[in-house]
């Protein structure tokens, strides 16, 4: 199944070549001849990369092909690198309630405000958000910190307290992580 789209914008000869390689590249190759069609198609599909001969205002995910002749293996290498970058960036952002968590930058966003987080804070948020039931301190200690369950420590409680304080001070959100009788939960 082809889930990546390669859009060839105003390059008819390149389209013919890439169309012949479509199955080999495991890409859906689409020819586009005008800006209106390009804008319309971009709005209707995800996972796309555009090959074009010039910069396109307000458009992302493209490679400019302005050198001729170009070796096909170099072009395929550029395409693969760009698609890998795109996939990496797409997979790095997850939604947690009303927030966007970017794993690459270690930041959480809401309404244009972004808060820097530590690796353990991110791991805690992800673990709590993936849990369907309240999570105990012992479970977080074991699964996130990889400590033995019978080890006497207040690491989890301290981190949860600091994380709550960050969210309260930065986002004015006192209910991001709530305490239940049997553990912690992201509301």
N, C-alpha and C positions, 0 to 999 in steps of 0.2 A: 504494500500500500504506500503510495506516494503522499507524504504529508508536508513536503516542502515545495514551494512554488518558486520557479525561476522566471521572472518577468523580464522579457527582452524589449526594451523601450527604444524605438526608432533605430534599430539595427537589424534590418531584414536579412542580411547575409549571415550574421551571427546567429540569428534565430534558426535558419535552415540547418546550420551545423549543429547547434545545441539540440534541436529537435531530433536529429538522427541519434544523438547520444542520450536521449531522455531516459531510456530504460537502463542503460549502463550507469548513469548518474543517480538513478532513483529519485528523480525530480520531475515535477510536472512543469513543462516548458510552455510559456504563454507569450505570444507576440502582441505588443501594444504599439499603436502608431501615433496616438495623440494624448495630450495631457488630461483631457476630460475622462477618457477611458481608463487611464492609469489611476486617477483619483478615485473613480468609481470602484475599480477592482480592488484597490488597496483597502477601501472601507469594508469590502465584503469578504475578504480572505485574511487569514493570519498566516504566519510562517512563510514569509516571502522575502526574496532577495531580488533586487532590480539590477540589471546590467544596462548601462546607459552611456552615451558618449559625452554628456555634460552634467553638471550639478543641477539638481532639481530642488527648488525652494520648498521648504516645509515637508520634505520627504526624508524618511530614514531608511536604513538598510539597503544601500546601493553600492555598487562598484562602478567607477568611471573607467570606461574602456576608451582611452584616447591615444593609445600607441598602436601603430599598425606597422608591420604585421605583428600579431601576438601568437606565441606558441600555445597550442591548445592545452598542454599539460600544465603550463604556468597559469592559464585561466582557470582550469579546474582546481588547481591548488588554491588560488585566491578565493574561489567560490566556497570551497570546503572550509577554509579558515574563517571566512565571514559567517558561514552558517554555524560553525562551532561556537564562535563568539556570541552569536545571537541566541543560540540554545543555552549557553552558559548564563547569559544575562536573564533570559526568560525563566530559567529554573531557580534563579537566586532570589526571586521575590515571592513571598507568600503572604496571604491575607490572614490576619488574626483579629477577629472582631472588626472594629472600624479602623484598624491600622494596617499598614503595609510594612512588612519586615523584609529588609534587604540583607541577605546572608553575606554577600560579598563585602559591602561597606560596613556591615554590622550596625545598621541604623534602622530605627523604626520611625515611620512617617504617619502624620495625620494633619490634614488641612494646611499643608505647606510647611509644617514644623517637623524637624527631624531630630531625634535623640540618639546619641551614640550609646551603644551597649557593649558589655563584655561578652566573651565567648560563653561563659557559664550562664549569663543572663539570657542569651539567645537560646541555649540548650534548654534552660528551664522553661522559657516561654513556649518553645516548640513542644516539649514534653507535656506541659499542662494543656496546651491547646489541642493536642492529639488525644488526650485522655477523655473518655466519655463519662467518667465518674471522678469525684474528688480524689486527689492524690495525697497520700500521707507523706510526712517528712521522711520516714524510713524508706519509702519507695523512691523518692527523689534522691535521697542520699545514696541509694544503691544504683539507680539507673542513670542519673545525671553526673554525680560526683564519683561514682564507682567505689564508694566506701562500703565496708561490711555493715550489714544492718545492725549488728549488735555493738558497733562502735559508738561511744557516747560523745556526741558533738552537737553543737548548735549552728553548724555551718548553714544548713538549709534555712532555718528560721532567720538567721542574720541576712542571708542573701535575699530572701523573700521580703523582709522588712526594708532593705535598701532599694530593692526594685520597686516596691510599692511607693516609697518616698520619691524616687525619680519620676514616676508617672504622675504622682500628685503635684510635685513642684513644676514639672515641665508641661504636662498636658491638662493639669487640674482634674485628673481622673483618679478618684479614690476607690473605684470599684473594678479596676483592671484585673487584679488577682484578689479573689475573695476567700475568706476562711470559712470552711464548713466544719461541722462537728467532726467529720471523719477525714479532713484534709483540705488541700488547696485546690482552687478551680479558677480558670479564666472565665469571667462572666460572659 
